[in-house]
Amino acid sequence: MILFTDLDGTLLSDDKTISEGNRQAAAELFAAGGRLVLTTGRAVESVTSFAQELSLKERGGYIAAFNGALIYDCAADRVMVRREVTPEVIQYLFDEAKAAGIYAQTFCGGKVLAARYAPELARYCRHNRMEGVVTDHIAAYIKAHPARGAAAGPQKVMLIAPGERERLVRFRREHLAWEQGRCSSVFSSPEYLEYCPWGVDKGSAVTYLGRVIGEEDPACRETGCLPQTAVAAVCGNAGEKGDQREPARTGGASGGPRQTAGAAVCGKAAVKGDRRESARTGGASGGPLTVAVGDEENDLPMIRAAQIGVAMRNGTPEVRSAADYVTKADHNHDGVAEVIRRFGGAGRL
C-alpha cells in the first residue's frame, strides 16, 4: 500500500506534532512493505522535520510538496518532479492581491518571498520554520534566484486573509477565467487561497507516484494490490459514513442517513472498481494499492485519484462527501493510524 497523507488537520494534531499512535502505525506500514508519502501544500523545508521523525530516508518515503508541484524522493535525495508558476503570473497575482487589499507571498531559494512586511509573513515563517524575504521586485528576484535541489521555488502563490474567507472567495471568483492555462487555485484552509501551476494538484502526485513505485518495485507490485477485505471495508462502512454525512446535508443534529447514502459510497467504489480489478489481476493500470487521506479542499484531487479516498472526521463537508471512507477518529486522536490499520487488509499492506 502507498499511503498519501496530508499533514495539517490530518497526520498532525492541533499542536503540529505527530502523535505516538500515528508514528507507531506508520512503522507498521513500513514493516509490512508499504510506502508513505507526505502530501502537503507546504514547502519541503517545512516538512523535512516530520520526514526525519518518520525515518522516510531510511524507509523509502516521499514528500509531495506544494500540492504536488514538487515531488521528492527522501531515500535517493532527489527531486522527481518540479513544476513552477511563471514569474509573470506571480507578479500579476501580487499586483491584483495588492489592489484587493490582500496579503500575498510566494517562495524562492528556499525562502518565503513577499512584497511587504506583514503579520501574516511573520506568522507563516514562524509556523513553518522558514526565512522570509521582502522585495519590491518579485518577478526580478525570482529570475535572479533560480531554485536548486529541493529548495522551495515559485511552486505556488499564497493569498492569506485570516478570518476573511469571503474576500478570498470573491478574489478567486473574479479571477477564475484568467486562471485558465496559467495556474490553478485551491483552498488549503479557510484563510489560505493557493495558486499552483496549471494542471498540478495532489491527485497528479498520486497518479505519478503510484505508477513510478509500481514500476520500480516489483515486490510492491506483487503484494500491494487491493485485498478483498479492503473492498469489503469500503462498502461495509457505507452506513457509517452516511451517519456522519447526513447532518451536514440537512443541518440536523441527529438525523439518520438517507437510504441512498450507503449506495452513494458503494457506487463510488464501483466506479473505481476497474482500477481495483486491474491491480488484482496485474493489468496495465495495476500496481500497489493507493490510499489518500485528507481534510481540506486541496485534498480532494488525491482523494478522488486514489483507489481508496479517505476523509478525516474533521474534514470539510465537501471532502467527507467525496470520500470512500470517513474516519471515526479525528486528527487529534490518531485518525491516520485508523486508516493504516483498517485498509491494511488483514496484514497485507
Contacts in CASP RR format, 6 or more apart in sequence:
PFRMAT RR
TARGET T0000
AUTHOR 0000-0000-0000
METHOD contacts of the structure
MODEL  1
MILFTDLDGTLLSDDKTISEGNRQAAAELFAAGGRLVLTTGRAVESVTSF
AQELSLKERGGYIAAFNGALIYDCAADRVMVRREVTPEVIQYLFDEAKAA
GIYAQTFCGGKVLAARYAPELARYCRHNRMEGVVTDHIAAYIKAHPARGA
AAGPQKVMLIAPGERERLVRFRREHLAWEQGRCSSVFSSPEYLEYCPWGV
DKGSAVTYLGRVIGEEDPACRETGCLPQTAVAAVCGNAGEKGDQREPART
GGASGGPRQTAGAAVCGKAAVKGDRRESARTGGASGGPLTVAVGDEENDL
PMIRAAQIGVAMRNGTPEVRSAADYVTKADHNHDGVAEVIRRFGGAGRL
1 29 0 8 1.000
1 32 0 8 1.000
1 34 0 8 1.000
1 35 0 8 1.000
1 224 0 8 1.000
1 288 0 8 1.000
1 289 0 8 1.000
1 290 0 8 1.000
1 291 0 8 1.000
1 343 0 8 1.000
1 344 0 8 1.000
1 349 0 8 1.000
2 34 0 8 1.000
2 35 0 8 1.000
2 36 0 8 1.000
2 37 0 8 1.000
2 209 0 8 1.000
2 210 0 8 1.000
2 213 0 8 1.000
2 220 0 8 1.000
2 288 0 8 1.000
2 289 0 8 1.000
2 290 0 8 1.000
2 291 0 8 1.000
3 29 0 8 1.000
3 34 0 8 1.000
3 35 0 8 1.000
3 36 0 8 1.000
3 37 0 8 1.000
3 291 0 8 1.000
3 292 0 8 1.000
3 293 0 8 1.000
3 336 0 8 1.000
3 339 0 8 1.000
3 340 0 8 1.000
4 37 0 8 1.000
4 39 0 8 1.000
4 64 0 8 1.000
4 202 0 8 1.000
4 205 0 8 1.000
4 206 0 8 1.000
4 209 0 8 1.000
4 290 0 8 1.000
4 291 0 8 1.000
4 292 0 8 1.000
4 293 0 8 1.000
4 302 0 8 1.000
4 306 0 8 1.000
5 11 0 8 1.000
5 36 0 8 1.000
5 37 0 8 1.000
5 38 0 8 1.000
5 39 0 8 1.000
5 292 0 8 1.000
5 293 0 8 1.000
5 294 0 8 1.000
5 336 0 8 1.000
5 339 0 8 1.000
6 39 0 8 1.000
6 40 0 8 1.000
6 202 0 8 1.000
6 293 0 8 1.000
6 294 0 8 1.000
6 295 0 8 1.000
6 296 0 8 1.000
6 299 0 8 1.000
7 38 0 8 1.000
7 40 0 8 1.000
7 41 0 8 1.000
7 42 0 8 1.000
7 47 0 8 1.000
7 50 0 8 1.000
8 16 0 8 1.000
8 40 0 8 1.000
8 42 0 8 1.000
8 188 0 8 1.000
8 189 0 8 1.000
9 294 0 8 1.000
9 295 0 8 1.000
9 296 0 8 1.000
9 312 0 8 1.000
9 314 0 8 1.000
9 315 0 8 1.000
9 331 0 8 1.000
10 293 0 8 1.000
10 294 0 8 1.000
10 295 0 8 1.000
10 299 0 8 1.000
10 312 0 8 1.000
10 331 0 8 1.000
10 335 0 8 1.000
10 336 0 8 1.000
11 18 0 8 1.000
11 22 0 8 1.000
11 38 0 8 1.000
11 50 0 8 1.000
11 331 0 8 1.000
11 336 0 8 1.000
12 18 0 8 1.000
12 50 0 8 1.000
12 331 0 8 1.000
13 19 0 8 1.000
13 331 0 8 1.000
13 332 0 8 1.000
14 331 0 8 1.000
14 332 0 8 1.000
16 127 0 8 1.000
18 50 0 8 1.000
18 53 0 8 1.000
18 54 0 8 1.000
19 332 0 8 1.000
19 334 0 8 1.000
19 337 0 8 1.000
21 334 0 8 1.000
21 337 0 8 1.000
22 334 0 8 1.000
22 335 0 8 1.000
22 336 0 8 1.000
22 337 0 8 1.000
23 53 0 8 1.000
23 54 0 8 1.000
24 337 0 8 1.000
25 334 0 8 1.000
25 336 0 8 1.000
25 337 0 8 1.000
25 340 0 8 1.000
25 341 0 8 1.000
26 36 0 8 1.000
26 54 0 8 1.000
26 336 0 8 1.000
26 340 0 8 1.000
28 340 0 8 1.000
28 341 0 8 1.000
28 349 0 8 1.000
29 35 0 8 1.000
29 36 0 8 1.000
29 340 0 8 1.000
29 349 0 8 1.000
30 36 0 8 1.000
30 55 0 8 1.000
30 59 0 8 1.000
30 60 0 8 1.000
32 344 0 8 1.000
32 347 0 8 1.000
32 348 0 8 1.000
32 349 0 8 1.000
33 219 0 8 1.000
33 220 0 8 1.000
33 223 0 8 1.000
33 349 0 8 1.000
34 220 0 8 1.000
34 224 0 8 1.000
34 288 0 8 1.000
34 349 0 8 1.000
35 60 0 8 1.000
35 61 0 8 1.000
35 62 0 8 1.000
35 213 0 8 1.000
35 220 0 8 1.000
35 288 0 8 1.000
36 54 0 8 1.000
36 56 0 8 1.000
36 59 0 8 1.000
36 61 0 8 1.000
36 62 0 8 1.000
37 61 0 8 1.000
37 62 0 8 1.000
37 63 0 8 1.000
37 64 0 8 1.000
37 205 0 8 1.000
37 209 0 8 1.000
38 47 0 8 1.000
38 50 0 8 1.000
38 51 0 8 1.000
38 54 0 8 1.000
38 56 0 8 1.000
38 62 0 8 1.000
38 63 0 8 1.000
38 64 0 8 1.000
39 64 0 8 1.000
39 68 0 8 1.000
39 202 0 8 1.000
39 205 0 8 1.000
39 206 0 8 1.000
39 292 0 8 1.000
39 299 0 8 1.000
39 302 0 8 1.000
40 47 0 8 1.000
40 63 0 8 1.000
40 64 0 8 1.000
40 65 0 8 1.000
40 67 0 8 1.000
41 65 0 8 1.000
41 66 0 8 1.000
41 67 0 8 1.000
41 68 0 8 1.000
41 156 0 8 1.000
41 188 0 8 1.000
41 194 0 8 1.000
41 298 0 8 1.000
42 65 0 8 1.000
42 66 0 8 1.000
42 128 0 8 1.000
43 65 0 8 1.000
43 66 0 8 1.000
43 107 0 8 1.000
43 110 0 8 1.000
43 128 0 8 1.000
43 130 0 8 1.000
43 152 0 8 1.000
43 153 0 8 1.000
43 155 0 8 1.000
44 63 0 8 1.000
44 65 0 8 1.000
44 70 0 8 1.000
44 72 0 8 1.000
44 150 0 8 1.000
44 151 0 8 1.000
44 152 0 8 1.000
45 110 0 8 1.000
45 128 0 8 1.000
45 129 0 8 1.000
45 130 0 8 1.000
45 151 0 8 1.000
45 152 0 8 1.000
46 128 0 8 1.000
46 129 0 8 1.000
46 130 0 8 1.000
47 63 0 8 1.000
47 65 0 8 1.000
48 63 0 8 1.000
49 129 0 8 1.000
51 57 0 8 1.000
51 61 0 8 1.000
51 63 0 8 1.000
51 74 0 8 1.000
56 62 0 8 1.000
56 63 0 8 1.000
56 74 0 8 1.000
56 75 0 8 1.000
57 74 0 8 1.000
57 75 0 8 1.000
57 77 0 8 1.000
58 75 0 8 1.000
59 75 0 8 1.000
60 73 0 8 1.000
60 74 0 8 1.000
60 75 0 8 1.000
61 73 0 8 1.000
61 74 0 8 1.000
61 75 0 8 1.000
62 71 0 8 1.000
62 72 0 8 1.000
62 73 0 8 1.000
62 74 0 8 1.000
62 80 0 8 1.000
62 209 0 8 1.000
63 70 0 8 1.000
63 71 0 8 1.000
63 72 0 8 1.000
63 74 0 8 1.000
64 70 0 8 1.000
64 71 0 8 1.000
64 72 0 8 1.000
64 202 0 8 1.000
64 205 0 8 1.000
64 209 0 8 1.000
65 71 0 8 1.000
65 72 0 8 1.000
65 152 0 8 1.000
65 155 0 8 1.000
66 107 0 8 1.000
66 152 0 8 1.000
66 155 0 8 1.000
66 156 0 8 1.000
66 196 0 8 1.000
67 156 0 8 1.000
67 186 0 8 1.000
67 188 0 8 1.000
67 194 0 8 1.000
67 196 0 8 1.000
67 200 0 8 1.000
67 201 0 8 1.000
67 202 0 8 1.000
67 298 0 8 1.000
68 81 0 8 1.000
68 83 0 8 1.000
68 196 0 8 1.000
68 200 0 8 1.000
68 201 0 8 1.000
68 202 0 8 1.000
68 203 0 8 1.000
68 204 0 8 1.000
68 205 0 8 1.000
69 81 0 8 1.000
69 82 0 8 1.000
69 83 0 8 1.000
69 84 0 8 1.000
69 155 0 8 1.000
69 156 0 8 1.000
69 196 0 8 1.000
69 197 0 8 1.000
69 200 0 8 1.000
70 79 0 8 1.000
70 81 0 8 1.000
70 82 0 8 1.000
70 83 0 8 1.000
70 150 0 8 1.000
70 152 0 8 1.000
70 153 0 8 1.000
70 155 0 8 1.000
71 79 0 8 1.000
71 80 0 8 1.000
71 81 0 8 1.000
71 82 0 8 1.000
71 205 0 8 1.000
71 208 0 8 1.000
71 209 0 8 1.000
72 78 0 8 1.000
72 79 0 8 1.000
72 80 0 8 1.000
72 150 0 8 1.000
73 79 0 8 1.000
73 80 0 8 1.000
79 149 0 8 1.000
79 150 0 8 1.000
80 208 0 8 1.000
80 212 0 8 1.000
81 205 0 8 1.000
81 208 0 8 1.000
82 147 0 8 1.000
82 155 0 8 1.000
83 155 0 8 1.000
83 196 0 8 1.000
83 197 0 8 1.000
83 200 0 8 1.000
84 147 0 8 1.000
84 153 0 8 1.000
84 154 0 8 1.000
84 155 0 8 1.000
84 197 0 8 1.000
85 106 0 8 1.000
85 154 0 8 1.000
85 155 0 8 1.000
85 156 0 8 1.000
85 157 0 8 1.000
85 183 0 8 1.000
85 195 0 8 1.000
85 196 0 8 1.000
85 197 0 8 1.000
86 154 0 8 1.000
86 182 0 8 1.000
87 138 0 8 1.000
87 139 0 8 1.000
87 140 0 8 1.000
87 142 0 8 1.000
87 143 0 8 1.000
87 154 0 8 1.000
88 139 0 8 1.000
89 157 0 8 1.000
89 182 0 8 1.000
89 183 0 8 1.000
89 195 0 8 1.000
90 106 0 8 1.000
90 138 0 8 1.000
90 139 0 8 1.000
90 142 0 8 1.000
90 154 0 8 1.000
90 157 0 8 1.000
91 138 0 8 1.000
91 139 0 8 1.000
93 104 0 8 1.000
93 157 0 8 1.000
93 159 0 8 1.000
93 183 0 8 1.000
93 195 0 8 1.000
94 104 0 8 1.000
94 106 0 8 1.000
94 115 0 8 1.000
94 138 0 8 1.000
94 157 0 8 1.000
96 171 0 8 1.000
96 175 0 8 1.000
97 103 0 8 1.000
97 104 0 8 1.000
97 159 0 8 1.000
97 171 0 8 1.000
98 104 0 8 1.000
98 115 0 8 1.000
100 167 0 8 1.000
100 171 0 8 1.000
102 159 0 8 1.000
102 160 0 8 1.000
102 161 0 8 1.000
102 167 0 8 1.000
102 168 0 8 1.000
102 171 0 8 1.000
103 114 0 8 1.000
103 116 0 8 1.000
103 118 0 8 1.000
103 120 0 8 1.000
103 121 0 8 1.000
103 159 0 8 1.000
103 160 0 8 1.000
103 161 0 8 1.000
104 114 0 8 1.000
104 115 0 8 1.000
104 157 0 8 1.000
104 158 0 8 1.000
104 159 0 8 1.000
104 160 0 8 1.000
105 112 0 8 1.000
105 113 0 8 1.000
105 114 0 8 1.000
105 120 0 8 1.000
105 121 0 8 1.000
105 124 0 8 1.000
105 157 0 8 1.000
105 158 0 8 1.000
105 160 0 8 1.000
106 112 0 8 1.000
106 113 0 8 1.000
106 138 0 8 1.000
106 142 0 8 1.000
106 153 0 8 1.000
106 154 0 8 1.000
106 156 0 8 1.000
106 157 0 8 1.000
106 158 0 8 1.000
107 113 0 8 1.000
107 152 0 8 1.000
107 153 0 8 1.000
107 154 0 8 1.000
107 155 0 8 1.000
107 156 0 8 1.000
108 133 0 8 1.000
108 141 0 8 1.000
108 142 0 8 1.000
108 145 0 8 1.000
108 147 0 8 1.000
108 152 0 8 1.000
108 153 0 8 1.000
108 154 0 8 1.000
109 145 0 8 1.000
109 147 0 8 1.000
109 148 0 8 1.000
109 151 0 8 1.000
109 152 0 8 1.000
109 153 0 8 1.000
110 130 0 8 1.000
110 131 0 8 1.000
110 147 0 8 1.000
110 151 0 8 1.000
110 152 0 8 1.000
110 153 0 8 1.000
111 130 0 8 1.000
111 131 0 8 1.000
111 132 0 8 1.000
111 133 0 8 1.000
111 152 0 8 1.000
112 121 0 8 1.000
112 124 0 8 1.000
112 125 0 8 1.000
112 128 0 8 1.000
112 130 0 8 1.000
112 131 0 8 1.000
112 132 0 8 1.000
112 133 0 8 1.000
113 132 0 8 1.000
113 133 0 8 1.000
113 135 0 8 1.000
113 138 0 8 1.000
113 141 0 8 1.000
113 142 0 8 1.000
113 154 0 8 1.000
114 121 0 8 1.000
114 132 0 8 1.000
114 133 0 8 1.000
114 134 0 8 1.000
114 135 0 8 1.000
115 134 0 8 1.000
115 135 0 8 1.000
115 136 0 8 1.000
115 138 0 8 1.000
116 134 0 8 1.000
117 134 0 8 1.000
120 160 0 8 1.000
120 162 0 8 1.000
121 132 0 8 1.000
121 134 0 8 1.000
124 130 0 8 1.000
124 158 0 8 1.000
124 160 0 8 1.000
125 131 0 8 1.000
125 132 0 8 1.000
130 152 0 8 1.000
133 141 0 8 1.000
135 141 0 8 1.000
142 153 0 8 1.000
142 154 0 8 1.000
147 153 0 8 1.000
147 154 0 8 1.000
155 196 0 8 1.000
155 197 0 8 1.000
156 194 0 8 1.000
156 195 0 8 1.000
156 196 0 8 1.000
156 197 0 8 1.000
157 183 0 8 1.000
157 194 0 8 1.000
157 195 0 8 1.000
158 192 0 8 1.000
158 193 0 8 1.000
158 194 0 8 1.000
158 195 0 8 1.000
159 168 0 8 1.000
159 171 0 8 1.000
159 192 0 8 1.000
159 193 0 8 1.000
159 194 0 8 1.000
159 195 0 8 1.000
160 191 0 8 1.000
160 192 0 8 1.000
160 193 0 8 1.000
161 167 0 8 1.000
161 168 0 8 1.000
161 191 0 8 1.000
161 193 0 8 1.000
162 191 0 8 1.000
163 190 0 8 1.000
163 191 0 8 1.000
164 191 0 8 1.000
165 190 0 8 1.000
165 191 0 8 1.000
168 187 0 8 1.000
168 191 0 8 1.000
168 193 0 8 1.000
171 193 0 8 1.000
172 185 0 8 1.000
172 193 0 8 1.000
175 185 0 8 1.000
176 185 0 8 1.000
179 185 0 8 1.000
179 195 0 8 1.000
179 198 0 8 1.000
181 198 0 8 1.000
182 198 0 8 1.000
183 195 0 8 1.000
183 196 0 8 1.000
183 197 0 8 1.000
183 198 0 8 1.000
184 195 0 8 1.000
184 196 0 8 1.000
184 197 0 8 1.000
184 198 0 8 1.000
184 199 0 8 1.000
184 200 0 8 1.000
184 201 0 8 1.000
185 193 0 8 1.000
185 194 0 8 1.000
185 195 0 8 1.000
185 196 0 8 1.000
186 193 0 8 1.000
186 194 0 8 1.000
186 196 0 8 1.000
186 201 0 8 1.000
186 297 0 8 1.000
186 298 0 8 1.000
187 193 0 8 1.000
187 194 0 8 1.000
187 296 0 8 1.000
187 297 0 8 1.000
187 298 0 8 1.000
188 194 0 8 1.000
188 296 0 8 1.000
188 297 0 8 1.000
188 298 0 8 1.000
189 296 0 8 1.000
194 298 0 8 1.000
201 298 0 8 1.000
201 301 0 8 1.000
201 302 0 8 1.000
202 292 0 8 1.000
202 298 0 8 1.000
202 299 0 8 1.000
202 301 0 8 1.000
202 302 0 8 1.000
202 305 0 8 1.000
203 292 0 8 1.000
203 301 0 8 1.000
203 302 0 8 1.000
203 304 0 8 1.000
203 305 0 8 1.000
203 306 0 8 1.000
204 301 0 8 1.000
204 305 0 8 1.000
205 302 0 8 1.000
206 290 0 8 1.000
206 292 0 8 1.000
206 301 0 8 1.000
206 302 0 8 1.000
206 305 0 8 1.000
206 306 0 8 1.000
207 305 0 8 1.000
210 287 0 8 1.000
210 288 0 8 1.000
210 290 0 8 1.000
213 220 0 8 1.000
213 288 0 8 1.000
214 220 0 8 1.000
214 221 0 8 1.000
214 286 0 8 1.000
214 287 0 8 1.000
214 288 0 8 1.000
215 221 0 8 1.000
217 288 0 8 1.000
220 287 0 8 1.000
220 288 0 8 1.000
221 282 0 8 1.000
221 286 0 8 1.000
221 287 0 8 1.000
221 288 0 8 1.000
223 348 0 8 1.000
224 279 0 8 1.000
224 287 0 8 1.000
224 288 0 8 1.000
224 289 0 8 1.000
224 348 0 8 1.000
224 349 0 8 1.000
225 279 0 8 1.000
225 280 0 8 1.000
225 282 0 8 1.000
225 286 0 8 1.000
225 287 0 8 1.000
225 288 0 8 1.000
225 289 0 8 1.000
226 276 0 8 1.000
226 279 0 8 1.000
226 280 0 8 1.000
226 289 0 8 1.000
226 307 0 8 1.000
226 308 0 8 1.000
227 289 0 8 1.000
227 344 0 8 1.000
227 345 0 8 1.000
227 346 0 8 1.000
227 348 0 8 1.000
229 345 0 8 1.000
229 346 0 8 1.000
230 289 0 8 1.000
230 308 0 8 1.000
230 343 0 8 1.000
230 344 0 8 1.000
230 345 0 8 1.000
231 269 0 8 1.000
231 276 0 8 1.000
233 325 0 8 1.000
233 342 0 8 1.000
233 343 0 8 1.000
233 345 0 8 1.000
234 265 0 8 1.000
234 266 0 8 1.000
234 269 0 8 1.000
234 308 0 8 1.000
234 324 0 8 1.000
234 325 0 8 1.000
235 265 0 8 1.000
235 266 0 8 1.000
235 269 0 8 1.000
237 265 0 8 1.000
237 324 0 8 1.000
237 325 0 8 1.000
237 326 0 8 1.000
238 261 0 8 1.000
238 262 0 8 1.000
238 263 0 8 1.000
238 264 0 8 1.000
238 265 0 8 1.000
238 266 0 8 1.000
239 257 0 8 1.000
239 261 0 8 1.000
239 262 0 8 1.000
239 265 0 8 1.000
240 326 0 8 1.000
240 328 0 8 1.000
241 261 0 8 1.000
241 262 0 8 1.000
241 265 0 8 1.000
241 320 0 8 1.000
241 323 0 8 1.000
241 325 0 8 1.000
241 326 0 8 1.000
242 256 0 8 1.000
242 257 0 8 1.000
242 258 0 8 1.000
242 261 0 8 1.000
242 262 0 8 1.000
242 265 0 8 1.000
243 256 0 8 1.000
243 257 0 8 1.000
244 313 0 8 1.000
244 320 0 8 1.000
244 326 0 8 1.000
245 257 0 8 1.000
245 261 0 8 1.000
245 317 0 8 1.000
245 320 0 8 1.000
245 321 0 8 1.000
245 326 0 8 1.000
246 255 0 8 1.000
246 256 0 8 1.000
246 257 0 8 1.000
246 258 0 8 1.000
246 261 0 8 1.000
247 253 0 8 1.000
247 254 0 8 1.000
247 255 0 8 1.000
247 256 0 8 1.000
248 317 0 8 1.000
248 320 0 8 1.000
248 321 0 8 1.000
249 317 0 8 1.000
265 324 0 8 1.000
265 325 0 8 1.000
268 324 0 8 1.000
269 324 0 8 1.000
272 307 0 8 1.000
272 308 0 8 1.000
272 324 0 8 1.000
274 285 0 8 1.000
275 285 0 8 1.000
275 286 0 8 1.000
275 307 0 8 1.000
276 307 0 8 1.000
278 284 0 8 1.000
278 285 0 8 1.000
278 286 0 8 1.000
279 285 0 8 1.000
279 286 0 8 1.000
279 287 0 8 1.000
279 288 0 8 1.000
279 289 0 8 1.000
279 307 0 8 1.000
289 307 0 8 1.000
289 308 0 8 1.000
289 343 0 8 1.000
290 305 0 8 1.000
290 306 0 8 1.000
290 307 0 8 1.000
290 308 0 8 1.000
291 306 0 8 1.000
291 307 0 8 1.000
291 308 0 8 1.000
291 309 0 8 1.000
291 310 0 8 1.000
291 339 0 8 1.000
291 343 0 8 1.000
292 299 0 8 1.000
292 302 0 8 1.000
292 303 0 8 1.000
292 305 0 8 1.000
292 306 0 8 1.000
292 308 0 8 1.000
292 309 0 8 1.000
292 310 0 8 1.000
293 299 0 8 1.000
293 303 0 8 1.000
293 309 0 8 1.000
293 310 0 8 1.000
293 311 0 8 1.000
293 312 0 8 1.000
293 327 0 8 1.000
293 336 0 8 1.000
293 339 0 8 1.000
294 302 0 8 1.000
294 303 0 8 1.000
294 310 0 8 1.000
294 311 0 8 1.000
294 312 0 8 1.000
294 315 0 8 1.000
294 319 0 8 1.000
295 311 0 8 1.000
295 312 0 8 1.000
295 314 0 8 1.000
295 315 0 8 1.000
295 316 0 8 1.000
295 319 0 8 1.000
295 331 0 8 1.000
296 315 0 8 1.000
296 316 0 8 1.000
296 319 0 8 1.000
297 316 0 8 1.000
297 318 0 8 1.000
297 319 0 8 1.000
299 319 0 8 1.000
300 318 0 8 1.000
300 319 0 8 1.000
300 322 0 8 1.000
302 309 0 8 1.000
303 309 0 8 1.000
303 310 0 8 1.000
303 311 0 8 1.000
303 319 0 8 1.000
303 322 0 8 1.000
303 323 0 8 1.000
304 322 0 8 1.000
308 324 0 8 1.000
308 325 0 8 1.000
308 343 0 8 1.000
309 322 0 8 1.000
309 323 0 8 1.000
309 324 0 8 1.000
309 325 0 8 1.000
310 323 0 8 1.000
310 324 0 8 1.000
310 325 0 8 1.000
310 326 0 8 1.000
310 327 0 8 1.000
310 339 0 8 1.000
310 343 0 8 1.000
311 319 0 8 1.000
311 320 0 8 1.000
311 322 0 8 1.000
311 323 0 8 1.000
311 325 0 8 1.000
311 326 0 8 1.000
311 327 0 8 1.000
312 319 0 8 1.000
312 326 0 8 1.000
312 327 0 8 1.000
312 330 0 8 1.000
312 331 0 8 1.000
312 335 0 8 1.000
313 326 0 8 1.000
313 327 0 8 1.000
313 328 0 8 1.000
313 329 0 8 1.000
313 330 0 8 1.000
313 335 0 8 1.000
314 330 0 8 1.000
314 331 0 8 1.000
314 332 0 8 1.000
320 326 0 8 1.000
325 339 0 8 1.000
325 342 0 8 1.000
327 335 0 8 1.000
327 338 0 8 1.000
327 339 0 8 1.000
328 335 0 8 1.000
328 338 0 8 1.000
329 335 0 8 1.000
329 337 0 8 1.000
329 338 0 8 1.000
340 349 0 8 1.000
END
